[in-house]
């Protein structure tokens, strides 16, 4: 499974992108479950955010959903944080 996150917006307006491929990971099942829940709660179009807040594009195996601060679900927030931290 390939999980991609793009974060845009914020005070500086800097875009950040990261990707995790779970193919060879020992914790792949955990990633799959988290990604499935995060995508299930996503929107098909970018939602309105708040001034200086972040917007997110989450793509899991070709399916893209959108979310924005401050209305991310717990699963979306966790997935975004993990991908941006551990991804390349």
N, C-alpha and C positions, 0 to 999 in steps of 0.2 A: 504494500500500500504506500502510495506517495501522498504526503500531506504538505501542502504549501500554505503559507500565511504571508500576506502583504499588509503592512500597517501603514496608513497614511494619516496626514493631519498633524495634530498636536501644535504646540506653540510655535515650533520652528518649521513645521510643514515638511519635515524630512520623511521620505519613504524608506521603509525597511522591509526586506524580503528574506525569508528563510524557508528551508525545505527539509523534511525528514523522510527517508525511505525506510520503511519498517521491515523490508525483506530479510535482512540478516540480523535482526535484533532479537535478543532473548525475551524482551518485554513486548513483543509485537501484539500479542492478544490484548494487552492493556491499552496500547495505542489505538487499536482497531475499535475497541469498545468506546473509548473516550471520543474518538473522531466521529463515530456513528451518532453518538448523542449530541455532539456539538453541531453537526450538519443538520440533524433532524430539527433543531430549533432555529436554524438560520433563515434568512429572508432571501428571496430570489432577486431582489433589487436593493441597492444601497439605501439604508434607512437614514433619516435626518439625524444628525448628531448634535452635539453641543459645541459652542465656540471653543476652539483650542482642544477639543477632544479628538480621540483617535477613531478612525474607521478601519474596518478589517475586511479583507477578502480571504475567505478560507476555501481552499480547494482540496478535495479528497478524491483521489482517483478520477479526476476529470469533472466532478460535480462541484460547482462553486456556489457558495452562499455568502451573505454579507451580514455584518453586525457593526454596531457602533457603541462607543462609550456614551452614557453610563449603563446601557441596557443589555450588556452581554449576560448570557446565562453563566452559571458557575462552570459548566463544562466547557463553554466557549472560552472563558477567561483562562481556565487551566490549560486547554489545548494551545491557545495563542502563546501563553507564557512559556510552555515547554518547547514548542517549535522554535520560537525566537531565541530561546536559550541554547537548545541542543542542536538546532539545524544549521545547515551551511548555506 
